[in-house]
Amino acid sequence: MKTSVIMVRTFNNMPIRQNSKTGFLNINDLFDVYSRENPDGPKRIQYYFDLKQTEEFAEVLRESLLEANNQNNEKSSELVLPSIKPPALIETKRGKHGGTWVHPYLFFDFAMWLNPRFKLWAMSVIEDKLIDLRNEAGERFKEMAQALRAAGAASPREYMRECNMINKLVFGSTKKAQRNSADQEQLDMLNKLQKYNAKMIEANRSFFNRQKECENFVRFYKEIK
């Protein structure tokens, strides 16, 4: 089962959170961008949910999700993001990651209601592969950790050294949770680098040797991009 992490996208230099497991996005974050640009704007989140057209769209979406879930075939499952249990479209949470979290299609409909520029950005969110790449990053990390364990790694420092080396090459620093706000190119590089490093660990290459090879890998990756 995929681990749920909160990814952070950026729109107009403000964070928009998305759950990597369900695909749900935080509608409050998007409205904060709108409010900053339109401090006296007439729109409110509740106004959107009070609209009859919102209710009608939500019902059609809910029915489509149920149908896709029941049919359980490859074509229809494209509508259902990982771990979404139809007919759930909205989740309200409190605490650190509180707010109103909604299905990506409902998020897109809300963005379209705000204004065309928000609609265009939300469209890019639906079309990109960021969630797939982020989930893959988690799987590649597990493969790398398993390779280290099989090679005899016993100290947490050995795992931390590996993570710091990879993060430094991809992001330029060793800060934690950088992959949760990474773009597609960074995640793609991260996935390829973790896979490559795991293979070298399995081949009993030394840390110093692997570090040099990873540096060369990143240099080549950037050149071909």
Residue, then its C-alpha position, 0 to 999 in steps of 0.5 A: m500500500k502506498t504511503s500517504v504524504i502531503m505534496v506541496r505544489t506552488f501557484n503564484n508563489m503560494p503552496i497548494r497541498q495535495n495528498s499523494k495517496t488519494g489525489f485530493l487537493n486542499i481547496n482552502d489553499l487555492f482560495d488563499v491565492y485568490s484572496r491575496e489577489n482579490p482581497d475584496g473579491p465577492k467569492r467565498i468557498q461556501y458560495y461555490f458549494d451552495l450553487k445548484q450547478t456544483e451540487e449537480f456536478a458533484e452528483v454526476l461525478r459521484e455516479s461516474l466514480l461508482e460506475a468506474n469502481n463497479q466496472n473495475n476495468e482499465k479504461s474506467s479506472e482512469l477516472v479513479l485516483p489511487s485509494i479514493k473510495p467512491p463516492a467520497l468527494i470531500e474530506t474535512k480535516r482538522g490539525k496540521h493539515g486541516g481544511t477542506w480536501v476535494h477530489p481533483y475534478l471538483f478542485f478543477d471545477f472550483a478553480m474554473w469558477l474562480n477565474p480562467r487563469f486558476k482553471l488553466w493551472a488546475m488543468s495542469v495539475i490534473e494532467d501532470k504525472l507528479i503523483d505517480l512520480r512521487n509514489e515511485a520515489g517512495e518505492r525506489f527509496k524502499e528498494m535502496a533501503q532494502a539493498l543497504r540492509a541486505a549489504g549489512a547496514a545496521s546503523p541509522r547513520e548509514y541510511m542517513r548518509e545515503c539519503n543525504m548523498i542523494n538529496k544533495l545531488v538532486f536538490g542541492s541540500t540535505k533538508k528533509a521532505q524536499r521530495n514532497s515539493a519537488d517538480q517532475e524533473q527533480l522526481d524523475m532524476l531522484n527515481k532514476l538515481q535511487k534505482y541506480n544506487a540500489k543496483m550499485i549497493e547490490a554489486n558491493r560498490s563502496f560508498f565513495n565509489r557510488q557517490k562518484e558514479c551518482e555525481n556522473f549520473v546526475r551530470f549526464y542526466k542534466e546534459i541530455k535534458 
